[in-house]
Amino acid sequence: MIKVMLCDDHALIRRGIRDTLADAPDIQVVGEAGDYGELRALLRGNACDVLVLDINLPGRSGLDVMHTLKDEGSPIKVLVVSMYPEDQYAIRALRAGAYGYVNKGGDPQQIVQAVRTVAQGRKYVTPDIAQMLVESLTTPVAENAHDKLSDRELQTLVMIASGKRLSDIAEELTLSPKTVSVYRARVLEKLGLQNNSELTVYAIRNGLVGG
């Protein structure tokens, strides 16, 4: 039996994934968490093989969670299930230690197949991601400016471009407004932008948020 834990801040999304996995006779969901704090508490008391993880979490992002698990030498295999575009986040997630990446808008049965694959210690990627990986190996690709951003800086960029105020971002990420302002300043500097309007246009043009 493959023991799975879910971590997503949207209860309806967790329910949908749980119901999808419930139809698989070899998969058991052993716990659900809405943020990193709840996840840590669950992991202390429950063993699991696969963690189905969202990238956009309140407080520590899914990418942060993966870095932490990796640093701790955790044997848990992480499957990222995210609303973010594959071309912008899949490779970043795989580099952070994910065993697979599935878009929430895809076929629900894809999640079942992905869980089984990563539970065996194998990588699960869609044909689109596989193609991107091949292209990145075989052709010199010009690096996007936002590829130089840290995970937290990228998260700040996406949230500002989505219309959130710095105070809202600070509350959601459990950071001080001053710290968020520092991240914003770094993003503007690294991308050569002047203000939030230019930042939003950049994010839309590069497919980081919807237009």
N, C-alpha and C positions, 0 to 999 in steps of 0.2 A: 504493500500500500504506500502510495506517495503522499506524504504529509505536506500540506500547503498552508502558508500563512498569507493573508491579504493585508496590504497597507495602502490605503487610499483615503483621502479626506472627504470623499463624497460617498455617503451611505448607500445611495441608489446604485452607484457604480459597483461597490463591493457586493451588493446583493445580486446584481446581474452576473458578475463573475462567479460568485458562489453558486448560483443556480445553474450556470453553465457547467461548472466543474462537478456539481452534484450528480449529473447524469453519467459521469464516468465511473465505472465500478472499481477502478484501481487508484482513484484519487480521493483524498479526504481533506477537507478544510478544517484545520485545527485551531484557527484563531483569526481575529480581525482587529486592525488598528487604524486609527484615523490620523495619527501623526507619529513622529519619532519616539516621543515619550511613551506612548501606549505600546509601540512596537517593542521597545527595550524591555518593558515589564512583561510582555508576552513571551519574549525570547528567553527570559530567565526561568520561566516555568514550563515551557513547552518546547519539545524538539520538533524541528521541521526540516524537510528536505529542500523545498523550494519556497522562496519568498516572491510573491507577485507584488511588484512595487510601482507606484506612480512616481514620476519625477517631481511634479509640482505639489509639494506638501507644505503645510504651515510649519514654520520653524526651520528645521534642517531639511534641505531638499533631498529628493531621492538619490541624487548624485553624491551628496554628503554622506548619506546612509551607506551607500556602497563603498565609499572610501573608508569609512569607519569599520565596516565588516571585514574589508580586505586587510586593513591594518591589524585587526584583532585575530586574523587567521581563521575566520569563521568558515566552516565547511558548507554553509548554506549557499545554494545556487540561486541567483537573483534573475527573475524574468521581469523586465520592465514592460508595463502596459500603460501607454501614455497617449494623450490627445495631441502631443506635439508632432510636427511633421518628421517623417523618418529621415529626410535628407539633411535635417539640421541637428537632430538629437541622437539618432541611432548609433552612429559611430562614436560619439562622445560618451554615450552610455556604455558601449562595449569596452571602450578604453578604461572606463571607471571600474570595470569588473563584472558588468552584466553578462549573463550567459545567453540572453536573448532579448529581442525587442519586438513588441507587437503594438500596432496602433489600435486604439479603442474603437475606431470606426470600422475596423475590419470584421471578418467573419468570426463569430463567437467560437466556432469549433477550432479556429486557429490557436486559441488560448489553450485548449485541451492538448492539442498536438505539441504546442510549445512547452507546456509543463512536463509532458512525458519525455521530450527530447532533452531538456536541461537537467531533469532528474537523473538522466544517464550520464551526465557530465559532458554532454555535447552542446555545441552552440546552435541556437535556433535563430535564423534570419530569414526574412522574406526574400523573394527573388529580386525585388528592388534594392534591398540593402546589399545583397550579394553582388549585384551589378556595381553598386557604388564602391564596394570594397575592392573589386577587381580593377575598376577604373583608377582608384587611388593608388594601386600598386603598379599598374602598367603605363599610366600616362602622367606626366608632370602637371599637377593641378595647381593653379594659382590659389594661394591660401586666402580665404575670406578674412577681412579685418576682425570679425567677431570670433574667429577661431582662436585668436590670441587672448580672449577674455577668460578669466577664471570661471568656474562653474557658478559661483555666487554672483559675479559680475554679469554673466549672461542671464541669470535668473532676474536680477534687478532690471536689466535692459528690457526683458520681455514684460515685466510687470508695469514698468513706466509706460511702455508702448501700448499696453492694454488699457491705459487710462487711470491707473491707480496713483494716488498721491503718495508722497514719501512717508507721510505719517501712517497711511494704511499699510504700506509695504513693511514699515518698521514693526507694526503690530503683528502682521501676518507671519513675518520671519522671526519674531521675538528678538529683534535687534533694536538698538537705539536709533532715533532719527539721524543723529550725527553719523553713525556708522553707515547708514544707508546713503547719506549724502556723500560720504567718501567713495562708496562704490559707484554712485552716479558720476562723480567727478572723474573717476578712473575710466569709466566707460566712454564718457565724452572725449577724454584725452586720447584714448587708444583708437577711437573711431574717427577722430578729427572732426567732431561735431560741436555745435555751439549751445544748443538748447534742447528741451524736450520735444519740440516740434520736429526738429531735424532727426532726432533719435527715433521718433515714431515712424517717420517716412523711411528711414533706413531699415527698421525692423520689418515694415510691410514689404518693401522692395526685395528684401532677402528671405522672405517667407518665414520669418520668425513668429509673426502673428498674422491673423487674418486681416485683409484689407477692408 
